[in-house]
Amino acid sequence: MKGSPAFRALIEEFAATTPLRQPIGRKSNLYEVLKRFPELGKGVKVAPLQWVDKGLKDCYYLVTRAELKPRRIHHGHAWGVRFWKGRPVEKETQIKGDLRWNWTTV
């Protein structure tokens, strides 16, 4: 790695304290995130990046099931339970904003 030892230490500290997310500039819809997991993310906690960026803690969807369209693997339907501030808000419902927002795991 190039640079001074102080710069390297700064980069290592930043990497250690920064939460893992999608690489900067990489935008992923819900299905691009879910297809990385077995059973299309069943049991995975996901949240729109805008919730994470606003600092909304314990706000996420717990994915219960998902289906991808056969010829359009970046599209489909996903269902889950929405948690807001750590409490379930509603029963299983179809996840909205699946293609509109950028998503990440929490």
C-alpha positions in Angstrom: 0.0 0.0 0.0 1.3 3.4 -0.9 1.5 6.4 1.4 3.0 7.3 4.7 2.5 5.2 7.8 0.2 7.9 9.3 -2.0 7.7 6.2 -2.1 3.9 6.3 -3.0 4.0 10.0 -5.8 6.5 9.2 -7.2 4.2 6.4 -7.0 1.1 8.7 -8.8 2.9 11.5 -11.5 4.1 9.1 -12.0 0.6 7.7 -12.2 -0.9 11.2 -14.9 1.6 12.4 -17.0 1.9 9.2 -19.9 -0.5 9.1 -19.9 -2.9 6.2 -22.2 -1.9 3.4 -22.3 -2.0 -0.4 -19.2 -0.6 -2.1 -19.5 3.2 -2.6 -21.2 3.9 -5.9 -22.8 0.4 -6.1 -26.5 0.6 -6.1 -28.5 -2.6 -5.4 -32.2 -3.1 -5.5 -33.7 -5.5 -3.0 -33.4 -8.6 -5.3 -29.8 -8.0 -6.0 -29.2 -8.1 -2.3 -31.4 -11.1 -1.6 -30.0 -13.3 -4.4 -26.6 -13.4 -2.6 -28.1 -15.5 0.2 -29.5 -19.1 0.3 -33.2 -19.4 -0.1 -33.3 -15.9 -1.5 -32.6 -14.3 1.8 -35.2 -15.9 4.0 -34.6 -14.7 7.5 -32.2 -11.9 6.5 -32.7 -8.4 7.8 -32.7 -5.7 5.1 -33.2 -2.0 5.1 -33.3 0.8 2.5 -30.0 2.7 2.6 -31.9 5.9 3.2 -33.1 4.5 6.6 -29.5 3.5 7.5 -28.1 6.9 6.4 -30.6 8.7 8.5 -29.5 6.7 11.5 -32.8 4.9 12.1 -31.7 2.1 14.4 -33.6 -1.2 14.6 -35.7 -0.3 11.6 -35.6 -3.0 9.0 -37.6 -5.8 7.2 -37.2 -9.4 8.2 -37.5 -11.2 4.9 -40.0 -14.2 5.1 -40.0 -15.2 1.4 -39.1 -13.9 -2.0 -39.6 -14.9 -5.6 -37.6 -13.8 -8.6 -39.1 -13.4 -12.1 -37.8 -16.2 -14.4 -36.2 -14.0 -17.1 -35.7 -10.8 -15.1 -33.5 -11.8 -12.1 -33.4 -8.2 -10.8 -37.2 -8.2 -10.4 -39.7 -10.1 -8.4 -41.7 -10.0 -5.2 -40.6 -10.1 -1.6 -42.5 -10.4 1.6 -41.4 -9.7 5.2 -42.2 -8.3 8.6 -41.4 -4.6 9.1 -39.7 -3.7 12.3 -39.7 -0.1 13.5 -37.5 0.8 16.4 -37.1 -2.9 17.2 -40.8 -3.7 17.3 -42.9 -5.4 14.6 -45.3 -2.9 13.0 -47.4 -5.3 11.0 -47.8 -8.9 10.0 -46.1 -10.3 6.9 -46.6 -7.9 4.0 -45.2 -7.3 0.5 -42.1 -5.2 0.8 -42.6 -1.8 -1.0 -39.8 0.2 -2.7 -38.0 -3.0 -3.7 -36.8 -1.5 -7.0 -37.0 2.2 -6.2 -34.6 2.3 -3.3 -31.1 1.0 -2.7 -31.0 -1.8 -0.1 -28.4 -3.3 2.3 -28.4 -5.9 5.0 -28.4 -4.8 8.6 
